[in-house]
Amino acid sequence: MSTAPPTPATQSSDGARSLANRLRKNLRHLTRWVQREGIHCYRLYDADIPEYALAVDVYECDVRRVHVQEYEAPKTIDPDKARARLQEALPVIAEVLEIPREQLYLKVRRPQKGSAQYEKLGAQGNFYEVSEGGNRFLVNFEDYLDTGLFLDHRITRSLLASLAAGKDFLNLFAYTGSATVYAAAGDATTTTTVDMSNTYLEWAGRNMALNGFTGKPHRFIQANCIEWLQQAGGSQRYGLIFLDPPSFSTSKRMDGTFDVQRDHVALIASTVRLLQPDGVLIFSNNLRRFKMDRGAFPDLIIEDISRATLPKDYERNPKIHNCWKITREP
Ligand SMILES: C[S@@+](CC[C@H](N)C(=O)[O-])C[C@H]1O[C@@H](n2cnc3c(N)ncnc32)[C@H](O)[C@@H]1O
């Protein structure tokens, strides 16, 4: 039996070495910013080297945990080669980030349509607490494709907090309610959180409670937002609304489909009906080729804040989301 120590993963091949170098370079580049801004969860690597088509997100929880998403290789790439590269990449990531393999979680991201993205992968039920912008959130690395916190919207969430004081806040397609937590922390008078999924709505309630926001001012509504918007009448109006729909949505609970490009005009129009005259709507989505139909809204001021809401750790991928500040013409 050999007594030689195992070869460090970073020394195993040219490819592994360049991946390690890139991870180290990005760490160096981001560390000062992360420390200065008090950021605990950030994207370290996003397919910077095309052969290693991964997104690597670092979460400083109880210990450092790392969420790795493998982008599905294009058909032109030999699947055996892609698998071999991934097998090579994982120990490199663990080594550079100085974590044991159990703190690294791997998911494969396929282009998804409909609700598959939000379905359950497992049932480990392990939730960890992370902090962002002075608020606390529960994340889960095993049971779903996403962790519960979309890191690309960090700045969008703090924008919502800065606009929320004294407002009634409405969060549509709310997912785990992270934007609601920020709005409540920014002194919103009331919050209303709407999502179709009971699982995510419950998670939103736990995130709110973790930050001390419970009781009557905070409503949680399980509904299809498209139908809810059509029925939401009465006199209730909101001073601040966050509308962050998926690019596509179909569900057993829904008739028909939702396609953000096709349906954004109707969606924005029915949301604006619920705005107070001086209210602000922040609309965003993740469709890379999204085109806002400005001509459809002659009475609205539509400001593209995609660039202003792009965090430093996503600068290499500026199309990660598009984001718009929408108000009425005075
Ligand atoms: C925030 S959206 C999409 C987030 C991000 N913009 C993206 O595209 O990945 C995800 C949430 O929308 C919810 N959702 C999808 N379709 C819905 C619908 N028609 N009505 C209400 N919630 C819906 C899902 O349950 C999930 O919590």
Ligand as a Chemical Component Dictionary entry (heavy atoms), coordinates in Angstrom:
data_LIG
# 
_chem_comp.id                   LIG 
_chem_comp.type                 NON-POLYMER 
_chem_comp.pdbx_formal_charge   0 
_chem_comp.three_letter_code    LIG 
# 
loop_
_chem_comp_atom.comp_id 
_chem_comp_atom.atom_id 
_chem_comp_atom.alt_atom_id 
_chem_comp_atom.type_symbol 
_chem_comp_atom.charge 
_chem_comp_atom.model_Cartn_x 
_chem_comp_atom.model_Cartn_y 
_chem_comp_atom.model_Cartn_z 
_chem_comp_atom.pdbx_ordinal 
LIG C1  C1  C 0  -40.512 34.283 -8.066  1  
LIG S1  S1  S 1  -41.112 33.296 -9.335  2  
LIG C2  C2  C 0  -39.831 33.195 -10.365 3  
LIG C3  C3  C 0  -38.572 33.664 -9.798  4  
LIG C4  C4  C 0  -37.620 34.044 -10.815 5  
LIG N1  N1  N 0  -38.078 35.285 -11.438 6  
LIG C5  C5  C 0  -37.465 32.912 -11.822 7  
LIG O1  O1  O 0  -37.894 33.062 -12.976 8  
LIG O2  O2  O -1 -36.862 31.887 -11.450 9  
LIG C6  C6  C 0  -41.195 31.726 -8.625  10 
LIG C7  C7  C 0  -42.427 31.595 -7.806  11 
LIG O3  O3  O 0  -43.557 31.792 -8.625  12 
LIG C8  C8  C 0  -44.570 30.925 -8.167  13 
LIG N2  N2  N 0  -45.546 30.833 -9.250  14 
LIG C9  C9  C 0  -45.383 30.372 -10.500 15 
LIG N3  N3  N 0  -46.510 30.553 -11.218 16 
LIG C10 C10 C 0  -47.400 31.163 -10.393 17 
LIG C11 C11 C 0  -48.727 31.653 -10.534 18 
LIG N4  N4  N 0  -49.371 31.556 -11.690 19 
LIG N5  N5  N 0  -49.332 32.238 -9.487  20 
LIG C12 C12 C 0  -48.688 32.355 -8.308  21 
LIG N6  N6  N 0  -47.439 31.930 -8.113  22 
LIG C13 C13 C 0  -46.792 31.341 -9.138  23 
LIG C14 C14 C 0  -43.846 29.656 -7.812  24 
LIG O4  O4  O 0  -44.599 28.905 -6.869  25 
LIG C15 C15 C 0  -42.558 30.218 -7.203  26 
LIG O5  O5  O 0  -42.681 30.371 -5.823  27 
# 
loop_
_chem_comp_bond.comp_id 
_chem_comp_bond.atom_id_1 
_chem_comp_bond.atom_id_2 
_chem_comp_bond.value_order 
_chem_comp_bond.pdbx_ordinal 
LIG C1  S1  SING 1  
LIG S1  C2  SING 2  
LIG S1  C6  SING 3  
LIG C2  C3  SING 4  
LIG C3  C4  SING 5  
LIG C4  N1  SING 6  
LIG C4  C5  SING 7  
LIG C5  O1  DOUB 8  
LIG C5  O2  SING 9  
LIG C6  C7  SING 10 
LIG C7  O3  SING 11 
LIG C7  C15 SING 12 
LIG O3  C8  SING 13 
LIG C8  N2  SING 14 
LIG C8  C14 SING 15 
LIG N2  C9  SING 16 
LIG N2  C13 SING 17 
LIG C9  N3  DOUB 18 
LIG N3  C10 SING 19 
LIG C10 C11 SING 20 
LIG C10 C13 DOUB 21 
LIG C11 N4  SING 22 
LIG C11 N5  DOUB 23 
LIG N5  C12 SING 24 
LIG C12 N6  DOUB 25 
LIG N6  C13 SING 26 
LIG C14 O4  SING 27 
LIG C14 C15 SING 28 
LIG C15 O5  SING 29 
# 
